[in-house]
Amino acid sequence: MQKYLSRLNNFLKYLLAGVLIFVCLYPKFPFIRIPGISVSVRAEDFLLLVLAVVTLAKIFKNFRRFLNDKIMIAFLLFFSVGLISLISGVFVSHTVTLSIALLHLFRRVEYAVPLFAALVLFQKSARGNLDYYIKILMIITAIAFLYGFGQRYFNFPVIDTQNSEYAKGVALRWTSGAHINSTFAGHYDLASYVVLVLPIFTTLFFLTDKRKLRFWLLGVIGPGLWLLGASLSRVSLASWVLASCLSLILVKKYKATLAIIAVAALIVLAFPSFLGRYQQLLKIVDVSPFKIEVMAASINPSPTPVSEDRSTSIRLNVEWPRALMAFYKNPLLGTGYSSIGLATDNDYLRILGEVGLLGLAGFGLIFCRIGKVLWKFIKNSKEFDILETSYMAGITGAVIGTFLTATFIDIFEASKFATSYWLLVGYAVVLVRNKQYEQ
């Protein structure tokens, strides 16, 4: 029996590692095209399906424990609001198509599967696998760097899904001045992944006294910073500074925050496009998401031509007003998933537009529950060893940093990032719960 349990635990350990590796490093080639929508069934979906089946089997075995988990219940409430909003959008406001809206709901459930898996499958064994998963994250970052470097200098193919044509799996090539996305679906996904994992590596670098480990950490932090710079994501750079500084403050490495700020300045200088893009942002004038002519426009208005910062102008003049119009139609439930187009570039406005105030409240409840667990770590950080502290402080900082990113990007709808994010956050929750169990 003990031998069987050991094999099962190893299988679960490698299954979650496989999800991390495959989701991050396998390009988003379409496996099955779905007519009428840019979203496709991809190879990673089958791996997540296997993980979902294993997780469900475990949940059914201990269903009472599942019902007592406040984080899982918060997710179920959020998804329930999404389902009610979907039904309202199909049969009341007639703003969505049933099949497409269901697909978008299922996508969001799929992204959360790794968090459910971490909570259910590693209830008592998270600490023993932590060093293994940190090594996996380091390997992923190193490979992403090598591929991104190859895209820029050796014409490695670029697979991008940021518009409906690219999402068909067309292989592109990097051109001068363009963003790097490495193995991710877009440069925002890549930069957000870097914001997620670099605070873990950085905190561990400043906490450990092992020279060999510091050497290896520096060997992935440097390439990770290059990826962040090459992605040319302004908000992600700011999010990384916020996330890293918070992580270091949590472990009382106050002087190290000055190094983070200095490195951020060096990234801006090393990638001149960064400085130009920040300057363009400051030139934005005479734009407002509340203009009467925009609010009176159709649900799919055309972007206003601008000569300054195009992405910011589109947000202010088109995408954000479109989400607000959807919210005004039904403040409580929104107009349903898929009702406001492919991009909103603000996750909070997207939630308001698609699932209304109730959906935003459900989303907030999820993070209130997670925040309570992270707060327990902050209050009792002395009970954790260096590896645990580095991971927990890094994830805590990354969660806050991602809140900033979500103000300008639909980051929780980006499959590669969202899947990894929920897995790592779920693992952090289990680490704290395991520590409480031990005590």
TASULZI-V604625 format. One record per backbone hydrogen bond with DSSP energy under -1.0 kcal/mol. NH is the residue of the N-H (numbers start at 1). CO is the residue of the C=O. If there is no record, write none. Layout:
BEGIN
nh=NH co=CO
nh=NH co=CO
END
This chain:
BEGIN
nh=5 co=1
nh=6 co=2
nh=7 co=3
nh=8 co=4
nh=9 co=5
nh=10 co=6
nh=11 co=7
nh=12 co=8
nh=13 co=9
nh=14 co=10
nh=15 co=11
nh=16 co=12
nh=17 co=13
nh=18 co=14
nh=19 co=15
nh=20 co=16
nh=21 co=17
nh=22 co=18
nh=23 co=19
nh=24 co=20
nh=25 co=21
nh=26 co=22
nh=29 co=27
nh=31 co=41
nh=32 co=41
nh=37 co=34
nh=41 co=32
nh=45 co=42
nh=47 co=43
nh=48 co=44
nh=49 co=45
nh=50 co=46
nh=51 co=47
nh=52 co=48
nh=53 co=49
nh=54 co=50
nh=55 co=51
nh=56 co=52
nh=57 co=53
nh=58 co=54
nh=59 co=55
nh=60 co=56
nh=61 co=57
nh=62 co=58
nh=66 co=62
nh=67 co=63
nh=69 co=66
nh=73 co=69
nh=74 co=70
nh=75 co=71
nh=76 co=72
nh=77 co=73
nh=78 co=74
nh=79 co=75
nh=80 co=76
nh=81 co=77
nh=82 co=78
nh=83 co=79
nh=84 co=80
nh=85 co=81
nh=86 co=82
nh=87 co=83
nh=88 co=84
nh=89 co=85
nh=90 co=86
nh=91 co=87
nh=92 co=88
nh=93 co=88
nh=95 co=89
nh=96 co=89
nh=101 co=97
nh=102 co=98
nh=103 co=99
nh=104 co=100
nh=105 co=101
nh=106 co=102
nh=107 co=103
nh=108 co=104
nh=109 co=105
nh=110 co=106
nh=111 co=107
nh=113 co=110
nh=116 co=112
nh=117 co=113
nh=118 co=114
nh=119 co=115
nh=120 co=116
nh=121 co=117
nh=122 co=118
nh=129 co=126
nh=130 co=127
nh=133 co=129
nh=134 co=130
nh=135 co=131
nh=136 co=132
nh=137 co=133
nh=138 co=134
nh=139 co=135
nh=140 co=136
nh=141 co=137
nh=142 co=138
nh=143 co=139
nh=144 co=140
nh=145 co=141
nh=146 co=142
nh=147 co=143
nh=148 co=144
nh=149 co=145
nh=150 co=146
nh=151 co=147
nh=152 co=148
nh=153 co=149
nh=154 co=150
nh=156 co=150
nh=158 co=172
nh=161 co=185
nh=167 co=163
nh=168 co=165
nh=169 co=166
nh=172 co=158
nh=178 co=175
nh=180 co=230
nh=184 co=181
nh=190 co=186
nh=191 co=187
nh=192 co=188
nh=193 co=189
nh=194 co=190
nh=195 co=191
nh=196 co=192
nh=197 co=193
nh=198 co=194
nh=201 co=197
nh=202 co=198
nh=203 co=199
nh=204 co=200
nh=205 co=201
nh=206 co=202
nh=207 co=203
nh=208 co=204
nh=214 co=210
nh=215 co=211
nh=216 co=212
nh=217 co=213
nh=218 co=214
nh=219 co=215
nh=220 co=217
nh=221 co=217
nh=222 co=218
nh=224 co=220
nh=225 co=221
nh=226 co=222
nh=227 co=223
nh=228 co=224
nh=229 co=225
nh=230 co=226
nh=231 co=227
nh=232 co=229
nh=237 co=233
nh=238 co=234
nh=239 co=235
nh=240 co=236
nh=241 co=237
nh=242 co=238
nh=243 co=239
nh=244 co=240
nh=245 co=241
nh=246 co=242
nh=247 co=243
nh=248 co=244
nh=249 co=245
nh=250 co=246
nh=252 co=249
nh=253 co=248
nh=257 co=254
nh=258 co=255
nh=260 co=256
nh=261 co=257
nh=262 co=258
nh=263 co=259
nh=264 co=260
nh=265 co=261
nh=266 co=262
nh=267 co=263
nh=268 co=264
nh=269 co=265
nh=270 co=266
nh=271 co=267
nh=274 co=271
nh=276 co=272
nh=277 co=273
nh=278 co=274
nh=279 co=275
nh=280 co=276
nh=281 co=277
nh=282 co=278
nh=284 co=281
nh=291 co=288
nh=295 co=291
nh=296 co=292
nh=297 co=294
nh=313 co=309
nh=314 co=310
nh=315 co=311
nh=316 co=312
nh=317 co=313
nh=318 co=314
nh=319 co=314
nh=320 co=315
nh=322 co=318
nh=323 co=319
nh=324 co=320
nh=325 co=321
nh=326 co=322
nh=327 co=323
nh=328 co=324
nh=329 co=325
nh=330 co=326
nh=334 co=330
nh=335 co=353
nh=336 co=354
nh=339 co=336
nh=347 co=406
nh=350 co=346
nh=351 co=347
nh=352 co=348
nh=353 co=349
nh=354 co=350
nh=355 co=351
nh=356 co=352
nh=357 co=331
nh=358 co=332
nh=359 co=355
nh=360 co=356
nh=361 co=357
nh=362 co=358
nh=363 co=359
nh=364 co=360
nh=365 co=361
nh=366 co=362
nh=367 co=363
nh=368 co=364
nh=369 co=365
nh=370 co=366
nh=371 co=367
nh=372 co=368
nh=373 co=369
nh=374 co=370
nh=375 co=371
nh=376 co=372
nh=377 co=373
nh=378 co=374
nh=379 co=375
nh=380 co=376
nh=383 co=380
nh=384 co=381
nh=389 co=385
nh=390 co=386
nh=391 co=387
nh=392 co=388
nh=393 co=389
nh=394 co=390
nh=395 co=391
nh=396 co=392
nh=397 co=393
nh=398 co=394
nh=399 co=395
nh=400 co=396
nh=401 co=397
nh=402 co=398
nh=403 co=399
nh=404 co=400
nh=405 co=401
nh=406 co=402
nh=407 co=404
nh=408 co=405
nh=409 co=405
nh=411 co=409
nh=413 co=410
nh=414 co=411
nh=418 co=414
nh=419 co=415
nh=420 co=416
nh=421 co=417
nh=422 co=418
nh=423 co=419
nh=424 co=420
nh=425 co=421
nh=426 co=422
nh=427 co=423
nh=428 co=424
nh=429 co=425
nh=430 co=426
nh=431 co=427
nh=432 co=428
nh=433 co=429
nh=434 co=430
nh=435 co=431
nh=436 co=432
nh=437 co=433
nh=438 co=434
nh=439 co=435
END
